[in-house]
């Protein structure tokens, strides 16, 4: 069974930084589009950033210039470096692995990020 395990969330003051990690198991990692999404209370889940197997990236407008997504295919791991954090970044952050093929879309359990003002 595919597993995505996130870590690195926590409480940080505004302007601070956090680094999230997501380790994937039981998938051919390098063919998957890996992404981070977030969901704040009362809001829909939204895209934070995605990275292709080859390293091409795309970001949500609200995090451009502050967050950086990267991956290490040898370690089956995707990272999200979050800098200049704002209170509005507070949310549960979810790791996602997808190929676009029906049935090949997986989610982690989520990790809480809380940014205090």
N, C-alpha and C positions, 0 to 999 in steps of 0.2 A: 504494500500500500504506500502511495506517495505521501511523503511528509515534508512540510515546510515549517521550520522552527525559527521564530524570530527571537531576538534578544537585543538589549541595549536601550530599551525605553527607560523613562524615569521622570523625575521632577527637576526642572532647570529654570533659572531665572531668565527673564527676557534679555536678549542679546547673547545668550550662551550658546553652547554647541552640544550636540549629541550625535553618536554614530550608531545606527541600527545595522544589525546583521541578520541574514536569513540563510540558513543552511538547508539545502534540499537533498532528499534521499529518494532512491528508487525511481529516478527519472534520468533520461539522457540529457543532462543539464544544458549542454552547449547548444541544443537546438531550440530551447525554450526562450521565449520572450519573458524576461523577468521584470516584475514591476512592484512598486510600492503604491498603495492606496491608503486613504485615511477616511475616517468617519467620526465626526464630532456629534455630540448629543443633539438629537432633533434634526440632523442634517443627513443628506444622502452621502453615500460613499463617493469619494472623488479621486481622480488620478493625481498622484504626486509626481511619479517619474517612472519611466520604463527604459530598459536597455536590451538590445538585441544580443544574440550570441556573438556577433562580431564587434559589439561595443558601441553601436549607434544609440544615441539617447534622445529622449523627448521628455519635457517637463510641463507640469501644470503651470499656468501663468502666475499663480500666487507664490510659487517657490523659485521661479527662475532667478538665477544669480545668487541664491542663498543655499540651495541644496545641490548635492552632487551624487548621482547614482553611479555605481561601478560594480563590476563582477569579476570573480576569479573562477574561471571554468575548471581549473585544476582542483579547487576546493569545494566546488558545487555551492558557492556562496555569492550572494548579492549584498551589497552594502548601500546605505543611505547616509551620507554625511550631511548633517543639518547644522548650518551656521546662522548667526544673527536671528535666532529664534524669537518668535513673537507669541503673545498670548493666543492669538487666533490660530496658531499651529497646534494648539491642544486638541488631541484626538487619539483614537485608537488607530494605530498604523498596522496595515496588513500587507504581508508579502503575497505575491501572486506569480504563478507560473502558467504559461499558456502557449499553445502552438497554433491556435486558430482552428484546430480540428475538434469537432464535437466530442466531448468527453475528456478532453485534455486541457482542463482549466482547473487549477488547484489553488487553494487559499491556506495561509497559515492561520494560527489561532488569534493573532493580533498581539500588539504590545502597546501599552499606554504611554503616551508622551504628554506631559503636563508642563506648560510654560507659565510661570507666575510673573505678574507685572511688578 
